[in-house]
Amino acid sequence: MINLKADKRVRIPVLCLTVPLAVAALGGLPWLCGEQVQAKEETITLRVCNWEEYIDLGGWDEEERMELDNGVEIMGEKALCDEFEEWYYETYGKRVQVEYSCFGTNEDLYNQLTLGDTYDLVCPSDYMIMKLMAEGALEPYSESFFDRDNAENYYSRCVSPYIAGVFAENEINGESWERYAACYMWGVTGVLYNPELMTEEEASTWAVFDNPDFYRQITLKDNVRDTYFSTLGYLLQDQLTDESFLADADYREKLGDMMNDVSPETIQAVEELLGRIMGNIYALETDSGKADMVTGKIVANYQWSGDAVYAMDQAEEEDVYLQFAVPRECTNLWFDGWVMLKSGIGADAEKKQAAEAFVNFLSRPENAVRNMYYIGYTSAISGGEDDTIFSYLNWCYGAEEDEEDTVAYPVGYFFNGDNEDEDYIVYTSPEQVGRQLFTQYPSQEVIYRAAVMGYFDEEQTRNINQMWINIRCLDVREIPLWCVLLTLCVIAAVAAACILYKKNHYCG
């Protein structure tokens, strides 16, 4: 057997001697190569940080290949990050290398940034985007990013008009979100429930978590914002469902104000109500609720729409059919979005172009489909004049041609802003109205009563966090004085006994 490594060690010295002699004989290397001698291409390093399992990593099996009604074929052979590097070179003639990393929570990401980790492009949730905007940590998107005449600007050309409107209308310090953030995934919150054990009527209210009929059978989220929102919705249920309030010309604005009320009085009222709810629920959870629903450990849980879809899909494999209800009082409109960090981008124009191109690449309709298929959440991309997203929606949930019992489910509000447009009606089986289709693309009626939970300033955040500490931990203010005194006496007695033992042991 030939030892290739040994063979190379023999050949290298010979090569080192031969090349200089050849170059000298030919009059030098510059003469040989002329103007073709160039320095190695500079590579742009783009540091991206995203949620775990929140982008298509490729490696699809052949049976996963999709052939949509519009003729587009979807297949994820390579990871999207790798495909972006190739696309960027083909499109802009420059090399880019994506350094991709992940975070577990918004707070984890913020802590990483505070401790000095440097990223160029990150994908936090709504309130963290607002916080970073308020702190002046974000680099605005360039004017050219919004040029819809540029064929490569897939985000501005393909984002849902509904999502674009939300980002344009909302501001931080007088600047709209759209200037600093590009929406990636979005959805609402609600109640994932087992219809065999809970009715739709029972699940369609935030009061369900206080329903004694489901004592220790429901879970809430283990984070202050989601649980505060749901409890506040329960606290204000009479006002929120009042017909005169729903018909108010300023309903949307007033709804947002009510669901973002963090005055000391409201926080106190929420704390008292939540304290009672804690005695009724099974537990607070972050990610285990999906599995607990599938296994039947619990009957219902507070859930984000994307995770609800995932849980429904998993449950079906076990012949369990879950449903998703949006409380009649209101729902929380949430989103995750791509933002550029000043600390990373700086004044580097090439890096900024690469970051914006990454967002545009993920916004190509076929790539948006790949991400939705891979992670189960709903992309902010509707496709504009490209009908690939809608074709995928039909591929997932449309009724079979010979299926007679169907219902019309309009989604025009998301795709082109017109919910009456017959081109954007999904004809589906009746059960989908309360399941995956409804969960991924809530009805316009649900969207009407959706509110974004906004950014709280430092004092407001401190107050709401203190409320959460009181709920999550034992509040010493509620411990009777006699109990405190008894505990101190026991501690003192134990300490005295220890001292006496040591004295007798060492001196006796």
C-alpha positions in Angstrom: 0.0 0.0 0.0 1.3 3.4 -0.9 1.5 5.9 2.0 0.1 9.0 0.5 1.2 11.2 3.4 4.8 9.9 3.1 4.6 10.3 -0.7 3.6 14.0 -0.3 6.4 14.6 2.2 8.9 13.4 -0.5 7.4 15.4 -3.3 7.1 18.8 -1.5 10.8 19.5 -1.3 11.3 18.6 -4.9 8.4 20.9 -5.9 9.8 23.7 -3.7 13.1 23.4 -5.7 11.6 23.0 -9.1 9.1 25.9 -9.1 11.7 28.6 -8.4 14.0 27.3 -11.1 11.2 27.2 -13.6 10.1 30.7 -12.7 13.6 32.0 -13.0 14.0 30.4 -16.4 10.8 32.0 -17.6 11.7 35.4 -16.4 9.7 35.5 -13.2 6.1 34.8 -12.0 4.6 38.2 -12.9 5.6 37.7 -16.5 4.0 34.2 -16.5 0.6 35.3 -15.0 0.4 38.9 -16.1 -2.7 40.7 -15.0 -4.4 37.4 -13.9 -2.5 37.3 -10.7 -5.0 38.5 -8.0 -5.2 38.4 -4.3 -7.5 35.8 -2.8 -11.1 37.0 -2.9 -12.2 38.7 0.3 -15.0 36.9 2.0 -17.7 38.8 3.9 -18.5 37.1 7.2 -22.1 37.4 8.2 -22.9 36.5 11.8 -26.5 35.4 12.2 -28.2 34.4 15.4 -31.7 32.8 15.4 -34.0 30.7 17.5 -33.2 27.0 17.7 -34.7 24.9 14.9 -36.1 28.0 13.2 -34.7 27.7 9.6 -34.7 24.8 7.1 -31.6 22.8 7.5 -32.1 20.8 4.3 -31.6 17.0 4.0 -35.1 16.3 2.9 -36.1 12.8 1.8 -37.1 12.4 -1.8 -40.7 11.6 -0.7 -40.9 15.1 0.9 -40.5 16.8 -2.5 -43.6 19.0 -3.3 -45.2 19.6 -6.6 -47.5 22.6 -6.1 -50.6 23.4 -8.3 -48.8 26.4 -9.8 -46.0 24.2 -11.1 -43.4 25.1 -8.6 -41.4 22.3 -7.1 -40.1 22.5 -3.5 -37.2 20.5 -2.3 -34.8 21.1 0.6 -31.6 19.4 -0.3 -29.1 21.8 1.3 -29.4 24.0 4.3 -30.8 27.5 3.4 -27.7 29.2 4.9 -25.5 27.2 2.5 -27.8 28.0 -0.5 -27.7 31.6 0.4 -23.9 31.7 0.2 -24.1 30.3 -3.3 -27.0 32.6 -4.4 -25.2 35.7 -3.0 -22.1 35.0 -5.1 -24.2 34.3 -8.2 -26.2 37.5 -7.7 -23.7 40.0 -6.4 -20.3 38.4 -7.4 -19.0 38.4 -3.8 -18.3 35.7 -1.4 -20.1 35.5 1.9 -19.8 33.1 4.8 -22.6 32.7 7.3 -21.6 32.1 10.9 -24.9 30.7 12.2 -25.7 30.4 15.9 -28.8 30.0 18.0 -30.4 31.3 21.2 -33.1 29.8 23.5 -35.0 32.8 24.7 -35.2 36.5 24.0 -33.6 37.1 27.4 -30.7 34.7 26.5 -30.1 36.7 23.4 -30.1 40.0 25.2 -27.7 38.7 27.9 -25.4 37.5 25.2 -25.4 40.9 23.6 -24.9 42.6 27.0 -21.9 40.3 27.7 -20.2 41.3 24.4 -21.2 38.7 21.9 -21.3 40.3 18.5 -23.8 39.5 15.7 -24.8 41.3 12.6 -28.3 39.9 12.1 -30.6 38.5 14.8 -34.2 37.4 15.0 -35.8 38.3 18.4 -39.5 38.5 19.2 -41.7 41.6 19.1 -41.1 43.1 22.5 -37.3 42.5 22.3 -37.2 44.2 18.9 -39.0 47.2 20.6 -36.5 47.2 23.5 -33.5 47.1 21.1 -35.1 49.9 19.1 -35.7 52.0 22.2 -32.1 51.5 23.3 -30.8 52.7 19.9 -29.1 49.3 19.3 -30.4 48.7 15.8 -29.2 49.6 12.3 -32.0 50.8 10.0 -32.6 49.1 6.8 -31.4 51.0 3.8 -33.7 52.9 1.5 -32.8 50.5 -1.4 -34.2 47.6 0.7 -37.7 49.0 0.2 -37.4 49.5 -3.6 -40.1 47.2 -5.0 -38.8 47.7 -8.5 -35.6 45.7 -7.6 -36.3 42.1 -8.5 -34.0 40.9 -5.6 -36.0 42.7 -2.9 -38.2 39.8 -2.1 -39.2 41.0 1.3 -40.7 44.3 0.2 -42.3 42.8 -2.8 -43.6 39.6 -1.1 -44.5 40.5 2.5 -48.1 40.2 3.5 -50.0 43.6 3.2 -51.5 42.9 6.6 -48.1 42.4 8.3 -46.6 45.3 6.4 -49.5 47.5 7.7 -48.8 46.4 11.3 -45.1 47.2 11.0 -45.8 50.6 9.4 -48.4 51.7 11.9 -46.6 50.9 15.1 -43.7 53.1 16.3 -41.0 53.3 19.0 -39.7 56.8 19.7 -41.5 58.2 16.6 -40.0 55.6 14.2 -42.0 52.8 12.7 -41.0 49.2 13.2 -40.6 48.6 9.4 -37.6 50.9 9.4 -35.7 48.5 11.7 -37.3 45.1 11.5 -38.4 42.7 8.8 -41.0 40.2 9.9 -40.1 36.5 9.7 -42.8 34.5 11.4 -46.1 35.6 13.0 -49.2 34.2 14.7 -51.6 34.6 17.6 -52.0 32.9 21.0 -54.9 30.8 22.2 -55.9 27.6 23.9 -54.9 24.2 22.5 -57.4 21.7 23.8 -58.7 18.1 23.5 -62.3 18.4 22.0 -63.2 15.0 23.6 -62.7 16.5 27.1 -63.4 20.2 26.6 -65.9 22.0 24.4 -65.0 24.8 22.0 -67.2 27.1 24.1 -65.2 26.3 27.3 -61.9 26.7 25.5 -62.8 30.0 23.8 -62.2 32.3 26.8 -59.2 33.2 29.0 -61.4 32.3 31.9 -60.8 28.6 31.1 -57.6 28.6 33.3 -59.8 29.4 36.3 -62.5 26.8 35.4 -62.8 24.4 38.4 -64.1 21.7 36.0 -60.5 21.3 34.8 -58.7 21.5 38.1 -55.1 20.6 37.6 -55.6 19.8 34.0 -54.4 22.9 32.2 -51.0 24.7 31.9 -50.0 28.3 31.4 -46.8 29.7 30.0 -43.8 30.2 32.3 -43.2 33.8 31.2 -44.6 37.0 32.5 -45.7 38.6 29.3 -47.9 35.8 28.0 -49.4 34.9 31.3 -50.0 38.6 32.2 -51.8 39.1 28.8 -54.1 36.1 29.3 -54.9 37.0 32.9 -55.6 40.6 31.9 -57.9 39.4 29.2 -59.8 37.4 31.9 -59.8 40.3 34.3 -61.4 42.6 31.6 -63.6 40.0 29.9 -66.9 41.9 30.5 -65.5 45.1 29.0 -63.8 43.3 26.1 -66.9 41.5 25.0 -69.3 44.4 25.5 -71.1 45.0 22.2 -70.8 48.8 22.4 -67.0 48.4 22.9 -66.7 46.1 19.9 -68.6 48.6 17.8 -66.6 51.6 18.9 -64.9 53.5 16.1 -61.6 53.5 18.0 -61.9 49.8 19.1 -58.5 48.8 17.8 -56.7 51.6 19.5 -58.6 51.1 22.8 -58.0 47.4 22.7 -54.3 47.9 22.4 -54.4 50.4 25.3 -56.3 48.0 27.6 -54.1 45.0 26.9 -51.0 47.0 27.6 -52.2 48.5 30.8 -49.4 48.1 33.4 -50.5 50.7 35.9 -49.8 49.7 39.5 -53.6 49.2 40.1 -54.0 46.9 37.2 -50.8 44.9 38.0 -52.1 44.4 41.5 -55.5 43.2 40.2 -53.8 40.8 37.8 -51.6 39.5 40.6 -54.5 38.7 42.8 -56.4 37.0 40.0 -53.4 35.1 38.8 -52.7 33.9 42.4 -56.1 32.3 42.3 -55.5 30.8 38.9 -52.3 29.2 40.1 -54.2 27.1 42.5 -56.3 25.7 39.6 -53.7 25.0 36.8 -51.5 21.9 36.6 -48.2 23.9 36.1 -46.4 26.7 34.3 -44.4 25.4 31.3 -42.3 26.7 28.4 -42.1 23.8 26.0 -43.5 20.7 27.7 -47.1 21.6 27.0 -47.1 20.2 23.5 -45.9 16.7 24.6 -48.3 16.8 27.6 -51.2 17.5 25.2 -50.2 14.6 22.9 -49.9 12.1 25.8 -53.1 13.2 27.4 -51.4 14.4 30.6 -53.4 17.6 30.4 -56.6 18.7 28.7 -55.6 22.1 27.5 -52.8 24.6 27.5 -51.9 28.2 26.6 -50.2 28.0 23.2 -48.6 30.0 20.5 -50.1 29.1 17.1 -47.0 27.6 15.6 -46.4 25.2 18.5 -50.2 24.4 18.4 -49.8 23.3 14.8 -46.8 21.2 15.7 -48.7 19.5 18.6 -51.7 18.8 16.4 -49.5 17.2 13.8 -47.8 15.0 16.4 -51.0 14.1 18.1 -52.5 12.9 14.8 -49.8 10.2 14.6 -51.2 8.9 17.8 -54.8 9.2 16.5 -55.4 12.1 18.9 -57.1 15.1 17.3 -56.6 18.4 19.1 -58.1 21.8 18.3 -57.1 25.4 18.8 -59.5 28.1 20.1 -58.9 31.9 20.2 -60.5 33.5 23.3 -63.5 35.6 22.5 -62.1 38.5 24.6 -59.0 39.1 22.5 -55.7 37.5 21.4 -52.1 38.5 21.3 -50.6 39.1 17.9 -46.9 38.0 18.1 -44.1 38.0 15.6 -40.4 37.4 15.3 -38.3 39.6 13.0 -34.9 40.1 11.5 -33.0 43.2 12.9 -29.4 44.4 12.2 -27.3 45.3 15.2 -25.2 48.5 15.1 -22.5 46.7 17.2 -22.1 44.2 14.4 -22.8 46.0 11.2 -21.2 49.2 12.1 -20.2 51.3 9.1 -19.5 48.2 6.9 -21.7 48.8 3.8 -20.8 45.3 2.3 -21.9 43.5 5.5 -25.1 45.5 5.6 -25.9 44.6 2.0 -25.2 40.9 2.9 -27.5 41.1 5.9 -30.3 42.6 3.9 -29.8 40.1 1.1 -30.1 37.3 3.7 -33.5 38.6 4.7 -34.5 38.9 1.0 -33.3 35.3 0.3 -35.4 33.9 3.1 -38.3 35.9 1.7 -38.3 34.2 -1.7 -41.7 32.4 -1.7 -40.2 29.0 -2.3 -37.8 29.5 0.6 -40.6 30.8 2.8 -42.5 27.5 2.0 -39.4 25.5 3.0 -39.2 27.2 6.3 -42.9 26.8 7.1 -42.8 23.1 6.2 -39.7 22.6 8.3 -40.6 24.5 11.5 -44.4 24.6 11.4 -44.8 28.3 11.9 -46.4 30.8 9.5 -44.2 33.0 7.4 -44.9 36.8 7.0 -44.5 36.3 3.3 -47.6 36.1 1.2 -45.8 36.2 -2.2 -47.2 39.3 -3.8 -47.8 38.4 -7.5 -46.2 35.0 -6.9 -48.9 32.5 -5.9 -46.5 29.9 -4.4 -47.5 30.5 -0.8 -51.2 30.2 -1.5 -50.5 27.1 -3.6 -48.7 25.6 -0.6 -51.7 26.5 1.6 -53.9 24.5 -0.8 -51.4 21.7 -0.9 -51.6 21.4 2.9 -55.3 22.0 3.6 -57.3 22.1 0.4 -60.1 19.6 0.0 -59.7 16.7 -2.5 -61.4 17.1 -5.9 -64.0 14.5 -5.1 -64.7 15.8 -1.6 -68.3 17.0 -1.3 -68.5 18.3 2.2 -66.3 21.4 2.1 -66.4 25.0 3.5 -65.0 28.2 2.1 -62.2 29.7 4.2 -61.2 33.2 3.0 -57.6 34.4 3.6 -57.5 37.4 1.3 -56.8 39.8 4.2 -53.4 38.2 4.5 -52.5 37.7 0.8 -53.7 40.9 -0.8 -55.7 42.9 1.8 -59.1 41.9 0.3 -60.8 39.2 2.2 -63.6 39.0 -0.4 -61.2 38.1 -3.2 -62.3 34.7 -4.5 -58.8 34.0 -5.7 -57.8 33.6 -2.0 -60.4 31.2 -0.7 -59.3 27.8 0.5 -62.0 25.2 0.1 -61.3 22.7 2.9 -62.9 20.1 5.1 -65.1 21.6 7.9 -62.7 20.2 10.7 -59.8 22.4 9.4 -61.7 25.6 10.5 -60.8 24.7 14.1 -57.5 23.0 13.4 -54.3 23.6 11.5 -55.6 25.9 8.8 -57.4 28.1 11.3 -54.4 28.1 13.6 -51.9 29.1 10.9 -54.1 31.6 9.2 -56.7 32.9 11.8 -59.9 34.3 10.4 -60.2 38.0 9.8 -62.7 38.2 12.7 -59.9 36.8 15.0 -57.4 39.2 13.6 -59.8 42.1 14.3 -59.5 41.4 18.0 -55.8 40.9 18.1 -53.5 43.2 20.1 -49.8 43.5 20.1 -48.2 43.6 23.6 -45.9 46.6 23.5 -42.7 47.7 25.0 -42.6 48.6 28.7 -40.2 51.2 30.1 -37.8 50.3 32.9 -40.1 51.1 35.8 -43.1 49.3 34.2 -40.9 46.3 33.5 -39.6 46.3 37.1 -43.2 46.4 38.4 -44.5 43.6 36.2 -41.4 41.5 37.0 -42.0 42.0 40.7 -45.5 40.8 40.3 -44.2 37.7 38.5 -41.7 37.0 41.3 -44.5 37.3 43.8 -46.5 34.7 41.9 -43.6 32.3 41.1 -42.0 32.5 44.5 -43.4 32.4 48.0 -44.3 36.0 48.9 -42.9 36.7 52.4 -45.5 39.4 52.9 -48.2 36.7 53.1 -46.4 34.6 55.8 -48.1 35.1 59.2 -45.9 36.8 61.8 -46.2 33.8 64.2 -44.8 31.5 61.5 -41.8 33.8 61.0 -41.1 34.0 64.7 -41.4 30.2 65.1 -39.0 29.6 62.2 -36.5 32.0 63.8 -36.8 30.2 67.1 -36.2 26.8 65.5 -33.1 28.2 63.7 -31.8 29.7 67.0 -32.4 26.4 68.9 -30.5 24.4 66.2 -27.6 26.9 66.3 -27.4 26.8 70.1 -27.4 23.0 70.0 -24.6 22.9 67.5 -22.5 25.3 69.6 -23.1 23.2 72.8 -22.2 20.0 71.0 -18.9 21.4 69.7 -18.1 22.7 73.2 -18.7 19.4 74.9 -17.0 17.4 72.1 -13.7 19.3 72.0 -13.5 20.3 75.7 -14.8 17.2 77.3 
